[in-house]
């Protein structure tokens, strides 16, 4: 059903690899910054409640790992989820205006 999505993802991954960019090398930082930026978008720009935004971003991260497992055939990475959570936490602190 989602086979086409796997093909699109593989094509993007190949396109980037041909230009010297490996998604595997930057996976942790991509998960962190992706989650952080989604928090800023949802809570900061769109004005969605911070905790609802955090739940949405975590759901996106879990969905991405399920996509990896079921469509791409790679393993479900708890490490990626951990970096998503760190990005969400940073986004919550940023959007709440916490001064460290």
TIVO-2410 file (N, C-alpha, C; in nm, 3 decimals):
# residues 100
REC num residu      c1      c2      c3 atome chaine
REC   1      X   0.083  -0.119   0.000     N      A
REC   1      X   0.000   0.000   0.000    CA      A
REC   1      X   0.088   0.126   0.000     C      A
REC   2      X   0.194   0.128   0.081     N      A
REC   2      X   0.282   0.243   0.087    CA      A
REC   2      X   0.413   0.218   0.013     C      A
REC   3      X   0.413   0.123  -0.076     N      A
REC   3      X   0.533   0.087  -0.150    CA      A
REC   3      X   0.588   0.207  -0.227     C      A
REC   4      X   0.501   0.289  -0.284     N      A
REC   4      X   0.544   0.406  -0.360    CA      A
REC   4      X   0.619   0.504  -0.271     C      A
REC   5      X   0.577   0.514  -0.144     N      A
REC   5      X   0.643   0.606  -0.052    CA      A
REC   5      X   0.785   0.559  -0.023     C      A
REC   6      X   0.802   0.429  -0.009     N      A
REC   6      X   0.935   0.373   0.010    CA      A
REC   6      X   1.025   0.400  -0.109     C      A
REC   7      X   0.968   0.392  -0.229     N      A
REC   7      X   1.046   0.421  -0.350    CA      A
REC   7      X   1.087   0.568  -0.357     C      A
REC   8      X   0.997   0.657  -0.319     N      A
REC   8      X   1.030   0.800  -0.317    CA      A
REC   8      X   1.140   0.827  -0.215     C      A
REC   9      X   1.129   0.768  -0.096     N      A
REC   9      X   1.230   0.785   0.008    CA      A
REC   9      X   1.366   0.734  -0.041     C      A
REC  10      X   1.366   0.618  -0.104     N      A
REC  10      X   1.491   0.560  -0.157    CA      A
REC  10      X   1.552   0.648  -0.265     C      A
REC  11      X   1.467   0.706  -0.350     N      A
REC  11      X   1.517   0.794  -0.456    CA      A
REC  11      X   1.580   0.919  -0.397     C      A
REC  12      X   1.518   0.976  -0.294     N      A
REC  12      X   1.575   1.094  -0.227    CA      A
REC  12      X   1.707   1.057  -0.160     C      A
REC  13      X   1.709   0.943  -0.094     N      A
REC  13      X   1.832   0.897  -0.027    CA      A
REC  13      X   1.945   0.877  -0.128     C      A
REC  14      X   1.913   0.819  -0.244     N      A
REC  14      X   2.013   0.798  -0.350    CA      A
REC  14      X   2.061   0.932  -0.406     C      A
REC  15      X   1.968   1.024  -0.429     N      A
REC  15      X   2.002   1.156  -0.480    CA      A
REC  15      X   2.103   1.225  -0.387     C      A
REC  16      X   2.075   1.220  -0.257     N      A
REC  16      X   2.165   1.283  -0.160    CA      A
REC  16      X   2.299   1.210  -0.153     C      A
REC  17      X   2.295   1.076  -0.157     N      A
REC  17      X   2.419   0.997  -0.151    CA      A
REC  17      X   2.508   1.024  -0.271     C      A
REC  18      X   2.449   1.042  -0.387     N      A
REC  18      X   2.526   1.074  -0.508    CA      A
REC  18      X   2.599   1.207  -0.495     C      A
REC  19      X   2.553   1.291  -0.404     N      A
REC  19      X   2.614   1.422  -0.383    CA      A
REC  19      X   2.696   1.427  -0.254     C      A
REC  20      X   2.724   1.308  -0.198     N      A
REC  20      X   2.811   1.299  -0.082    CA      A
REC  20      X   2.746   1.318   0.053     C      A
REC  21      X   2.613   1.316   0.061     N      A
REC  21      X   2.544   1.335   0.188    CA      A
REC  21      X   2.479   1.204   0.230     C      A
REC  22      X   2.521   1.151   0.343     N      A
REC  22      X   2.466   1.025   0.393    CA      A
REC  22      X   2.367   1.052   0.506     C      A
REC  23      X   2.244   1.008   0.487     N      A
REC  23      X   2.144   1.027   0.592    CA      A
REC  23      X   2.183   0.951   0.718     C      A
REC  24      X   2.249   0.836   0.704     N      A
REC  24      X   2.289   0.757   0.821    CA      A
REC  24      X   2.389   0.831   0.907     C      A
REC  25      X   2.479   0.904   0.846     N      A
REC  25      X   2.582   0.979   0.919    CA      A
REC  25      X   2.520   1.087   1.006     C      A
REC  26      X   2.415   1.150   0.957     N      A
REC  26      X   2.354   1.263   1.027    CA      A
REC  26      X   2.220   1.230   1.091     C      A
REC  27      X   2.188   1.101   1.106     N      A
REC  27      X   2.056   1.061   1.153    CA      A
REC  27      X   2.021   1.122   1.288     C      A
REC  28      X   2.112   1.117   1.383     N      A
REC  28      X   2.080   1.167   1.517    CA      A
REC  28      X   2.052   1.316   1.516     C      A
REC  29      X   2.137   1.393   1.449     N      A
REC  29      X   2.114   1.537   1.446    CA      A
REC  29      X   1.989   1.572   1.365     C      A
REC  30      X   1.960   1.495   1.259     N      A
REC  30      X   1.838   1.520   1.182    CA      A
REC  30      X   1.713   1.496   1.266     C      A
REC  31      X   1.715   1.393   1.348     N      A
REC  31      X   1.600   1.366   1.436    CA      A
REC  31      X   1.585   1.477   1.540     C      A
REC  32      X   1.697   1.518   1.599     N      A
REC  32      X   1.691   1.625   1.699    CA      A
REC  32      X   1.639   1.755   1.638     C      A
REC  33      X   1.704   1.802   1.532     N      A
REC  33      X   1.667   1.930   1.474    CA      A
REC  33      X   1.531   1.925   1.405     C      A
REC  34      X   1.497   1.812   1.347     N      A
REC  34      X   1.365   1.798   1.285    CA      A
REC  34      X   1.255   1.813   1.389     C      A
REC  35      X   1.271   1.745   1.503     N      A
REC  35      X   1.171   1.755   1.610    CA      A
REC  35      X   1.167   1.895   1.669     C      A
REC  36      X   1.285   1.954   1.687     N      A
REC  36      X   1.292   2.090   1.741    CA      A
REC  36      X   1.220   2.189   1.648     C      A
REC  37      X   1.247   2.179   1.519     N      A
REC  37      X   1.185   2.272   1.423    CA      A
REC  37      X   1.035   2.249   1.411     C      A
REC  38      X   0.991   2.124   1.418     N      A
REC  38      X   0.847   2.097   1.416    CA      A
REC  38      X   0.779   2.156   1.540     C      A
REC  39      X   0.846   2.149   1.655     N      A
REC  39      X   0.790   2.212   1.776    CA      A
REC  39      X   0.776   2.362   1.757     C      A
REC  40      X   0.877   2.425   1.700     N      A
REC  40      X   0.870   2.569   1.676    CA      A
REC  40      X   0.758   2.601   1.578     C      A
REC  41      X   0.744   2.518   1.474     N      A
REC  41      X   0.636   2.540   1.377    CA      A
REC  41      X   0.500   2.527   1.442     C      A
REC  42      X   0.476   2.414   1.509     N      A
REC  42      X   0.344   2.388   1.566    CA      A
REC  42      X   0.309   2.483   1.680     C      A
REC  43      X   0.400   2.494   1.778     N      A
REC  43      X   0.370   2.574   1.898    CA      A
REC  43      X   0.400   2.722   1.877     C      A
REC  44      X   0.513   2.751   1.816     N      A
REC  44      X   0.553   2.891   1.802    CA      A
REC  44      X   0.484   2.965   1.690     C      A
REC  45      X   0.477   2.903   1.573     N      A
REC  45      X   0.422   2.972   1.456    CA      A
REC  45      X   0.271   2.952   1.444     C      A
REC  46      X   0.226   2.827   1.455     N      A
REC  46      X   0.083   2.799   1.438    CA      A
REC  46      X   0.002   2.821   1.565     C      A
REC  47      X   0.070   2.833   1.680     N      A
REC  47      X   0.001   2.863   1.805    CA      A
REC  47      X  -0.071   2.746   1.868     C      A
REC  48      X  -0.033   2.624   1.831     N      A
REC  48      X  -0.093   2.505   1.892    CA      A
REC  48      X  -0.035   2.490   2.033     C      A
REC  49      X  -0.116   2.443   2.127     N      A
REC  49      X  -0.071   2.420   2.263    CA      A
REC  49      X   0.061   2.343   2.264     C      A
REC  50      X   0.152   2.381   2.351     N      A
REC  50      X   0.286   2.321   2.355    CA      A
REC  50      X   0.280   2.171   2.378     C      A
REC  51      X   0.196   2.127   2.469     N      A
REC  51      X   0.190   1.984   2.500    CA      A
REC  51      X   0.124   1.905   2.388     C      A
REC  52      X   0.025   1.962   2.322     N      A
REC  52      X  -0.034   1.897   2.206    CA      A
REC  52      X   0.068   1.892   2.093     C      A
REC  53      X   0.144   1.999   2.077     N      A
REC  53      X   0.250   2.001   1.976    CA      A
REC  53      X   0.353   1.892   2.003     C      A
REC  54      X   0.391   1.876   2.129     N      A
REC  54      X   0.488   1.773   2.166    CA      A
REC  54      X   0.434   1.634   2.133     C      A
REC  55      X   0.305   1.611   2.160     N      A
REC  55      X   0.244   1.482   2.129    CA      A
REC  55      X   0.241   1.458   1.978     C      A
REC  56      X   0.210   1.563   1.902     N      A
REC  56      X   0.206   1.550   1.756    CA      A
REC  56      X   0.345   1.518   1.699     C      A
REC  57      X   0.446   1.588   1.748     N      A
REC  57      X   0.582   1.566   1.698    CA      A
REC  57      X   0.630   1.426   1.737     C      A
REC  58      X   0.600   1.381   1.858     N      A
REC  58      X   0.637   1.246   1.898    CA      A
REC  58      X   0.566   1.143   1.811     C      A
REC  59      X   0.440   1.169   1.781     N      A
REC  59      X   0.365   1.079   1.692    CA      A
REC  59      X   0.427   1.073   1.553     C      A
REC  60      X   0.474   1.186   1.504     N      A
REC  60      X   0.542   1.189   1.373    CA      A
REC  60      X   0.670   1.106   1.380     C      A
REC  61      X   0.746   1.121   1.489     N      A
REC  61      X   0.870   1.045   1.504    CA      A
REC  61      X   0.845   0.895   1.511     C      A
REC  62      X   0.744   0.856   1.587     N      A
REC  62      X   0.710   0.713   1.596    CA      A
REC  62      X   0.660   0.663   1.461     C      A
REC  63      X   0.581   0.745   1.394     N      A
REC  63      X   0.533   0.708   1.260    CA      A
REC  63      X   0.647   0.688   1.162     C      A
REC  64      X   0.749   0.772   1.171     N      A
REC  64      X   0.865   0.759   1.083    CA      A
REC  64      X   0.938   0.628   1.111     C      A
REC  65      X   0.951   0.592   1.238     N      A
REC  65      X   1.017   0.465   1.271    CA      A
REC  65      X   0.934   0.345   1.227     C      A
REC  66      X   0.802   0.355   1.238     N      A
REC  66      X   0.716   0.248   1.188    CA      A
REC  66      X   0.726   0.236   1.036     C      A
REC  67      X   0.737   0.350   0.968     N      A
REC  67      X   0.759   0.351   0.824    CA      A
REC  67      X   0.890   0.279   0.791     C      A
REC  68      X   0.996   0.311   0.866     N      A
REC  68      X   1.125   0.245   0.844    CA      A
REC  68      X   1.112   0.094   0.861     C      A
REC  69      X   1.042   0.052   0.963     N      A
REC  69      X   1.031  -0.090   0.994    CA      A
REC  69      X   0.945  -0.165   0.893     C      A
REC  70      X   0.826  -0.113   0.866     N      A
REC  70      X   0.732  -0.186   0.782    CA      A
REC  70      X   0.750  -0.163   0.632     C      A
REC  71      X   0.790  -0.045   0.591     N      A
REC  71      X   0.800  -0.015   0.449    CA      A
REC  71      X   0.944  -0.031   0.398     C      A
REC  72      X   1.038   0.027   0.468     N      A
REC  72      X   1.178   0.020   0.422    CA      A
REC  72      X   1.246  -0.109   0.462     C      A
REC  73      X   1.193  -0.177   0.565     N      A
REC  73      X   1.251  -0.303   0.607    CA      A
REC  73      X   1.373  -0.289   0.696     C      A
REC  74      X   1.393  -0.169   0.753     N      A
REC  74      X   1.503  -0.149   0.847    CA      A
REC  74      X   1.448  -0.160   0.989     C      A
REC  75      X   1.537  -0.156   1.087     N      A
REC  75      X   1.491  -0.176   1.224    CA      A
REC  75      X   1.427  -0.050   1.282     C      A
REC  76      X   1.340  -0.071   1.380     N      A
REC  76      X   1.281   0.038   1.457    CA      A
REC  76      X   1.389   0.088   1.552     C      A
REC  77      X   1.424   0.216   1.544     N      A
REC  77      X   1.537   0.269   1.621    CA      A
REC  77      X   1.489   0.347   1.742     C      A
REC  78      X   1.515   0.291   1.860     N      A
REC  78      X   1.484   0.361   1.984    CA      A
REC  78      X   1.577   0.480   2.003     C      A
REC  79      X   1.697   0.470   1.947     N      A
REC  79      X   1.791   0.582   1.953    CA      A
REC  79      X   1.733   0.704   1.881     C      A
REC  80      X   1.674   0.681   1.764     N      A
REC  80      X   1.611   0.791   1.690    CA      A
REC  80      X   1.497   0.853   1.769     C      A
REC  81      X   1.417   0.768   1.835     N      A
REC  81      X   1.308   0.819   1.919    CA      A
REC  81      X   1.365   0.903   2.033     C      A
REC  82      X   1.477   0.858   2.090     N      A
REC  82      X   1.542   0.934   2.197    CA      A
REC  82      X   1.585   1.073   2.151     C      A
REC  83      X   1.643   1.081   2.031     N      A
REC  83      X   1.683   1.212   1.980    CA      A
REC  83      X   1.560   1.296   1.944     C      A
REC  84      X   1.451   1.233   1.901     N      A
REC  84      X   1.326   1.306   1.879    CA      A
REC  84      X   1.279   1.368   2.010     C      A
REC  85      X   1.284   1.290   2.118     N      A
REC  85      X   1.240   1.339   2.249    CA      A
REC  85      X   1.327   1.455   2.296     C      A
REC  86      X   1.459   1.446   2.275     N      A
REC  86      X   1.547   1.557   2.311    CA      A
REC  86      X   1.513   1.683   2.232     C      A
REC  87      X   1.484   1.668   2.102     N      A
REC  87      X   1.444   1.781   2.021    CA      A
REC  87      X   1.312   1.840   2.066     C      A
REC  88      X   1.219   1.752   2.105     N      A
REC  88      X   1.089   1.798   2.156    CA      A
REC  88      X   1.109   1.877   2.285     C      A
REC  89      X   1.193   1.823   2.375     N      A
REC  89      X   1.219   1.892   2.501    CA      A
REC  89      X   1.281   2.029   2.477     C      A
REC  90      X   1.377   2.036   2.387     N      A
REC  90      X   1.439   2.165   2.354    CA      A
REC  90      X   1.334   2.260   2.295     C      A
REC  91      X   1.245   2.208   2.212     N      A
REC  91      X   1.139   2.289   2.154    CA      A
REC  91      X   1.040   2.339   2.258     C      A
REC  92      X   1.007   2.253   2.355     N      A
REC  92      X   0.917   2.293   2.463    CA      A
REC  92      X   0.980   2.407   2.543     C      A
REC  93      X   1.106   2.391   2.578     N      A
REC  93      X   1.175   2.496   2.654    CA      A
REC  93      X   1.184   2.625   2.574     C      A
REC  94      X   1.213   2.614   2.445     N      A
REC  94      X   1.223   2.731   2.360    CA      A
REC  94      X   1.089   2.803   2.349     C      A
REC  95      X   0.984   2.726   2.322     N      A
REC  95      X   0.851   2.786   2.301    CA      A
REC  95      X   0.791   2.840   2.431     C      A
REC  96      X   0.832   2.780   2.543     N      A
REC  96      X   0.781   2.827   2.672    CA      A
REC  96      X   0.860   2.948   2.722     C      A
REC  97      X   0.971   2.980   2.655     N      A
REC  97      X   1.050   3.096   2.694    CA      A
REC  97      X   1.133   3.074   2.819     C      A
REC  98      X   1.173   2.949   2.843     N      A
REC  98      X   1.253   2.919   2.960    CA      A
REC  98      X   1.394   2.973   2.939     C      A
REC  99      X   1.444   3.044   3.038     N      A
REC  99      X   1.580   3.098   3.031    CA      A
REC  99      X   1.670   3.009   3.114     C      A
REC 100      X   1.772   2.954   3.048     N      A
REC 100      X   1.867   2.866   3.119    CA      A
REC 100      X   1.990   2.941   3.158     C      A
***
